Amino acid sequence: MKVILLQDVKGVGKKDQVIDAADGYVRNFLFPKKLAVEANKANMASLDKKKAGVEAQRIKDLEDARAMKGVLEEKVLKISQKTGEGGRLFGSVTNKEVAQMLLEQEGIDIDRKKITIPEVIKKVGEHTAEIRLHTDVAASLKLEITSLS
């Protein structure tokens, strides 16, 4: 019997996948536990509509990420820190501070876990941070670290 899975079922298939399963397995396990529905015309049409909506949302998210990349790569984020001799910072600049300054200065809210700083920032000057906006889109943000006077 052909069914559409409503949830991931270990050893059987993933959510929204159409599978062909034994009638007894479907009637005695999948249907009672509400793990699947019959693959009739109405349910298949509903599944196709759902997949089209998910695909449209994925494309919109990708376009939004590309637009945000263009905005972020034009910006220079200024961060002031306490410094010691020779322009060395007390501590270092972290991804949490970059996310906080990005929100304060530009009004852009990005999760700190998406921000990667390739090398530890311990000196005054210009540095870069990589921001993962989407699985396919990453932006480079310029950081200008200055001394607090």
TASUL-V167069 format. One record per helix or strand. SS is the DSSP state (a for helix, b for strand). FROM is the first residue (numbers start at 1). LEN is the number of residues. If there is no record, write none. Layout:
BEGIN
SS,FROM,LEN ; SS,FROM,LEN
END
This chain:
BEGIN
b,2,4 ; b,9,1 ; b,13,1 ; b,18,3 ; a,23,8 ; b,36,3 ; a,41,34 ; b,76,6 ; b,83,1 ; a,85,3 ; b,88,6 ; a,95,12 ; a,112,3 ; b,115,2 ; b,121,3 ; b,125,8 ; b,138,10
END
